[in-house]
Amino acid sequence: MGARFDVPEIDAFTRTYWEAAARGELLVRRCGGCGRAHHYPREFCPYCWGEDVSWEPAGGRATLYTWSVVHRNDLPPFAERTPYVAAVVDLAEGPRMMTEVVECEAEALRAGMELEVMFREAGEVMVPVFRPQP
């Protein structure tokens, strides 16, 4: 079996994030200096460059910002999942996040539609993806 391209590299810093995802919890980082949340996880604030950042649970709600339907991807295991919806969502906490929209036909997608997080197994980790809110 070839390398998988959907499995993140977990290091000492991101372990907290992936352990939370395994429990079905989405985390973001929030700056104690300027108060802004950010995602992807970093050890510093990308807005004010402060280092007083900490993990906090996200509510799991988002709105769809933009998306693209991927019809061809030769990297394992994406080829078996085509077509799929690669997307950018706005988390309720403020940050934008790259993800995948599932459980929704591409024709039904609309900018601003309300989504909720769910988690999909990818190797030994659970990866956050989003589906329409019921």
Beta strands, then each sheet from edge to edge (+ up, - down):
strand 1: 27-31
strand 2: 37-38
strand 3: 53-57
strand 4: 61-70
strand 5: 84-91
strand 6: 96-101
strand 7: 114-122
strand 8: 125-132
sheet 1: 2+ 1- 3+
sheet 2: 6+ 5- 4+ 7- 8+
end
